[in-house]
Amino acid sequence: MKIILHWIIISFSVLVATRIISGINVSPLWVVLIVGACLTLFNMFIKPVISILTLPLNIVTLGLFSLVVNGLLFWYLGTIVKGFTVSGFYSAFIGALFVSVINWMLKKVFNFDF
């Protein structure tokens, strides 16, 4: 049940990001659910491995390198998911940052503990 709630929150965050940030577009609306599912699976399985591999860079940059990794993932999803386009790395970085902030806020407001 927690995975489904996490998926819905991330999908909503991506939808809001596509409405606010100009370089991120989604053509059919249901593609937001696919992008949310991909981000949820990434956060569950791949992100812990990448966090361990990039630990030295995260220590040197005081954790800011993880924002770059999130931006790269967002940009990569724009290339592999049809209907979800990200115009460049700057848009991907801002979009990933925005999705992270909205995700964090919704978790705090609704007291979800993932």
Helices and strands as residue ranges (DSSP letters): H 2-20, E 24-26, H 31-41, I 42-46, H 47-53, H 55-60, H 65-80, E 84-86, H 89-109
